[in-house]
Amino acid sequence: MKKINKVKIKINGKKRSINAKMTLKHLLSVNNIALNKVAIEMNENIIDKKKVDKIKIKNGDKIEIVHFIGGG
């Protein structure tokens, strides 16, 4: 039986355990987060949305996802 490796991360201050080889784009996808409606910070760096499919999530990463909200 194959063991799935997990990494521990924080998303918006909440601890989560996810698959070790997950990309940032896949993380957004499985959480139903539309890339065009958020800003993403990873380990205190703003993420270029064009690169989310190449960014691999590592153990201890801290991710902040901010949703855009219209108003007036």
URURBEL-V712748 format. One record per residue. RES is the residue in one small letter. PSI is psi in degrees with one decimal (NA if undefined). BURIAL is + if it has 24 or more other C-alpha atoms within 12 Angstrom, else -. D_LAST is the distance of its C-alpha to the last C-alpha in whole Angstrom. Layout:
# URURBEL-V712748
<<RES;PSI;BURIAL;D_LAST> <RES;PSI;BURIAL;D_LAST>>
This chain:
# URURBEL-V712748
<<m;134.8;-;55> <k;130.2;-;52> <k;133.9;-;50> <i;121.2;-;47> <n;140.2;-;46> <k;152.3;-;42> <v;151.8;-;40> <k;128.8;-;38> <i;173.5;+;35> <k;130.4;-;32> <i;118.3;+;28> <n;41.4;-;25> <g;-4.7;-;28> <k;132.8;-;30> <k;136.8;-;34> <r;155.4;-;34> <s;124.4;-;38> <i;169.4;+;37> <n;140.4;-;40> <a;-30.7;-;41> <k;19.3;-;41> <m;139.5;+;37> <t;165.0;-;35> <l;-38.3;+;31> <k;-42.2;+;31> <h;-39.6;-;33> <l;-44.1;+;31> <l;-42.0;+;28> <s;-48.1;-;29> <v;-18.1;-;31> <n;12.5;-;28> <n;44.8;-;26> <i;119.8;-;24> <a;122.4;-;22> <l;-33.6;+;23> <n;-3.7;-;20> <k;14.5;-;17> <v;161.6;-;19> <a;142.2;-;20> <i;132.0;+;23> <e;132.4;-;25> <m;119.2;+;29> <n;45.3;-;31> <e;21.1;-;29> <n;132.9;-;29> <i;134.9;-;26> <i;131.4;+;27> <d;121.5;-;27> <k;-22.9;-;26> <k;-13.9;-;29> <k;3.5;-;32> <v;-28.4;+;31> <d;-12.9;-;33> <k;-9.0;-;36> <i;114.7;-;35> <k;137.1;-;37> <i;133.9;+;36> <k;161.4;+;39> <n;131.7;-;40> <g;-1.7;-;38> <d;145.4;+;35> <k;118.0;+;31> <i;130.4;+;28> <e;127.8;+;25> <i;119.2;+;22> <v;123.7;-;18> <h;138.9;-;16> <f;134.7;-;13> <i;127.1;-;10> <g;157.7;-;7> <g;-172.3;-;4> <g;NA;-;0>>
